[in-house]
Amino acid sequence: MASPFERLSLPARVESVRLFHQFVRRGAEAAGLDSPDMNKLDLVLEEILVNIARYAYQGGAGDVQVAYSAEAGSLLVEVTDAGRSFNPLDSAPPDLALGLADRPIGGLGVLLVKQIVGSLSYRRQDGQNKLSFRFPGPGTIST
């Protein structure tokens, strides 16, 4: 049986990322993730949360909620915001064959997140974006 979700809601600002990292690391420790996996988890969270802080509320104020459920060997994380609708899974993958100067801005973060997490899903529900991912434990993430 899955463990209950722990939740933290903070303003959708870049300054909140550190507190979210600390919060989710507690769940990562309970799940038994090792230090390299925690560093990858930090990277995934930062990418998601910074994008919400910069783009979800189009310059206005809003909140973001991060929830996690820890099980032996994996961590389920859900990030929720009430900003503009955005499904990162619909984003076209960046053309990595193009040089940096020729490549449009955006898309690399979503690609990075997709490559690091075990599963990634999105849904728009009750006016909110809900992005969920499962972060596998030690020995299950490709490097």
Secondary structure, 3 states (H helix, E strand, C coil): CCCCCEEEEEECCHHHHHHHHHHHHHHHHHHCCCHHHHHHHHHHHHHHHHHHHHHHCCCCCCEEEEEEEEECCEEEEEEEECCCCCCHHHCCCCCCCCCCCCCCCCCHHHHHHHHHCCEEEEEEECCEEEEEEEEECCCCCCC
